[in-house]
Amino acid sequence: MGKSMSMNLLKSGYALTVWNRTPEKTEAVKDAGAEVAASLAQLADRSDVIITMLNDTPDVDEVILGKDGLATGLSPGKVVVDMSTISPDVTELLADRLGKMRCDMLDAPVSGGDVGARNGTLTIMVGGKRQVFEKILPVFRGMGKTMVHCGGHGDGQRVKMINQILCGLHAVALSEAFTLADRVGLDLEVVHKVVSSGAAGSWALDNYGPRLLKGDLSPGFKLGMQQKDLRIAHETIRQFEGEFSGTELAYRLFTRAKENGWGELGSHALIRLYEESRPQSC
């Protein structure tokens, strides 16, 4: 997603400097006009706004505060925007550390997948100071269609967590419903057409339903990333009393699917768990 978001920033007229832990991944944006920094410190020194887009919480912590990380090149007044999906609690700690360096931070995770990143139609959920959000809003407009200030530090991540709970449960419902429809002998194309037009209609049905009908499990959003996002929800839920059985079920199912080696497939590949549970005929 980071490559597509970078391309859209270039198309919007921004001067862009990039860095990647895998240098080969910068070639396309370099060819499109971006500069490539030799280090994170150089990137931070050259940029007024620094955007990170990484897989998980430890990656963001290391890139920002680790040895030879962004912090070694930051100076007062710069803004770090983390667009990864990570722990809200760690986000608050990172914002506090950067604040002590007189730098601002926004957490700004996104929804919309690879298609949204390519088309510049991402939904961006932002936590941090409102005045910093307003300052960075033109940059967000280069990558997204819907930008919402959700509250203080970590609240963008918390809203994304809620989003991912819904996405995970939609994937469970879709997988279970399609599997049962198949087992009772229904035509899945007919089922999809009917339920998509009624109260059961959803983004998951509209986008993943047609792929499942074709047997296409390629990722728009990887199953392994959905499992990671549900893990963040699982860790948050443990701080509270109450019943969150749906989220815990989705987390367990996605964890099993990832352990089965399907993490690089699309999140709708969860249906494989249901397909493999089909009784074998004699």
N, C-alpha and C positions, 0 to 999 in steps of 0.2 A: 504493500500500500504506500510505503514511503516514497517509492519512485514515482508513482502516479501523482501523489500530492506535490512532490517537487516539480514535476512537469507543469502542473497547473499554476504553481507560483511563478514559474518562469513565463508562462503565457500571460500572466497578469502583470508582468513588467517588473517583477522584483529581481534585484541582484541577489544571486544565490550562491552560497558556499556550502559544500556538502562534505561529509565524512562518513565512512562506513567501516565496520570492523572487517568486512570482506571487500577489499579495494575494487575488485572486479565489478561489484554491484553499482559503482558510481559511473561506469562508462557511459551509459545511456544519457544520464543527466548532464554529464560533462559534454557530450556531443551536442546536447541541446542548448548549451551556453553557460552552464554552472561552472564555478571554480571548485577545485578539489583541495581541501585542506590536508596538510601533511600530518596533523595531529588534532586532537580535541582542543588543546590549548590554543592552537592557531585559529581554529574555527571560532572559538569563543571570543578571541581577541578581535577578529575581523567583523563580527556580527553584533548588531544591536538586539536582535531577537533570535534566540536559539531554540529550535524545535527538535524534540527527541521523539522517535517512533520506534519502540523496541518491544520485545516479546513479553517480558515479565518483570516483576518487581526487582529482583537482584540485578538485572541488566541495567535498569534505569539508575539504580543506586550507584553501580559501578561507573557508569558513563558520566554521571554528574559529579559524584564525590570521590570516586576511586583514584588510585594512583594514576597520574597523567590524565585525569578526567577534565571535564569542562571547567570545574571550579578553579583549576590552575591558570586559566586564561580569562576568567571573568573579572570585570571591574564594576564599580557602583553604577547603577542606572540601567543595567542590562536586564532583559526579561527572558527567562527560561520557560518555554511552553512544552509541557510533556503531554503528547497526544497518544501515548501508550495506554493500555488498560492494566492498571496495577492496583496494589493495596491502597485504599483511602488513608489508612493510618500512616503508612510509610510516606505517602504524599505529603501529609501534614508535617512530618519530620523534615522532609527535604525542603519544603517551603520555609520552615523555621531556620534551617541552616543557611539557605540562600538569603533570607532576610537579614541575617547577621552580617552578611557580606554586602548589604545594601543593594541587593538585586531582588527583583520580583519574580514570582513564579505563578503560572496558571496550570492547573490540570485540565486537560481538554481532550478526553477520549472521544472516539468517534463511533458512529454506527452508519452502516451502508455498504460495508464490504468492499471488495475489489471494484465492483461496478460503480459504486458511489465515489470511490477514490479517483477512478479514471474520468468519470463524467463531471467531477467537481460538485457533486450533490450530497456530500456527507452531512449528517447531523452531528453537530459538535456540542458537547455538554461541558460547560466551563465552570470551574471552581477557582476562587481567588478574589482579589479586590475588584470591585466593579469598575473603578477608574482604569485599572490595568486592562480589564476586559474591553472597555470602550476604546482604549488606545490600540489594542491588537485586533480589533474587529475587522478592519480592512484586510488584514492578512488572512483571517479566517474566511472572509468572503472569497478569497482566491481558491479555497479548497472545498468549501461547503455551501449548502443551500439554507440550512437551518442552524443558527447559532444561538444558544440559550445560556444566559448566566444563571447558574443553578444555586449559588451561595458561596460560602467561604471555601478555603483550601480543603480539598478532599471531596467536596460535594459533587463536583463533576464526575469523579470516580464512583461515588455512591449512586448517582443517577444511572451511570453506565452499568453498574452492578444490577440494578433493578431491570434495566433493559435486557441484560443477558439472562437473568432468571426467566423472563418472559420468552426470550428466544429459545432457551433450552427446553422449557416446557412445551412450547409449540412444536419443537422437533420431536419430543417424546410422543405428543398427541398425534402428529402426522404419521410417525413410524408405526404406532400401535393401530391407528385407524386403517391405514392402507393394508397392513398385514392381515387384520381381521377381515377386511373387505375381500381380500384375495382368498382367504381360507373358506369363506362362505360362498365363494363362487361368483362374486360380482365382477362386472367389467370395470376395471379401475379407471379407465378414461371417462366412463359415464359417471362414476362416483365423484371423480374430481370435478367434472363440469357442474354437477348438481350442488355439491357442498360448497364449492367456491362462490356460488352465487347467492348463498343464504347467510344465515347468522354465523355459521362456522367459518366463513371466509376469513382469510388472514394473509399477511405478507408471506408466511411460510408456504401456504398452499399455492399462492400465485407464483412464487419463485422456485421453490423446491419441488412442488408437485409435478410440474412438467418434466423436470430432470429425472425424478424417480420413475415416471412412466417410460422414459427412454433408457433407463438403467445407467444414467450418467451420474456418477458419484464424484466428479471432479469438484475441486473447492472453489466456492466464491468466498467462503469463510471456513477455515480449516477446523475439523473436529477437535484437534488437539488444542486449539486456541479457545474454543468454546468450553472445553473441559477445564482449562486454566481459569477462565472467567468464572465458572461455577465454583471452582475451588476458592476463589476470593470470596464469593457469597457464602460458601460453607464456613470459612474462617470467621466471617463477620457474624453469621448466625450464632456461632458458639458463644458469642459475648452476651446473648440475650436468652431469656426464658421464652417459651412459647412453641407452637407447632409450626414447623416449616417443612412438612413432609414432602411436598411436591418438589421443592428445591433440592432436598436431600436425595430424593429418588433420581432426579435428573443428573445430579452430580455422580451418583453411584453408576448409573448407566453409561454416562459419557466416560467415566474412568475405566470401566470395563472395556468399552470400545477402543479407547486409546491403548490400553494394555494389550488388546488383540492386534495392535499394529496398524490401526486405521487413522492415526492422528493426522496424516497428511492429506486424507480425503476430505470432502466437504462435510459439514456438520450433519447434513441429511443422511450421511452414511451410517448414522445410528441405526437405521432400519436393518442393517446386517445382523444386529443382535437378535432381532425378532425373527428374521429369516432363518437364522441358525438354530432357533429354538423349535422349528417345525419338526414334529415327529417324523421319523423316517418310516416310509412304507415298507412292508415286508415283501 
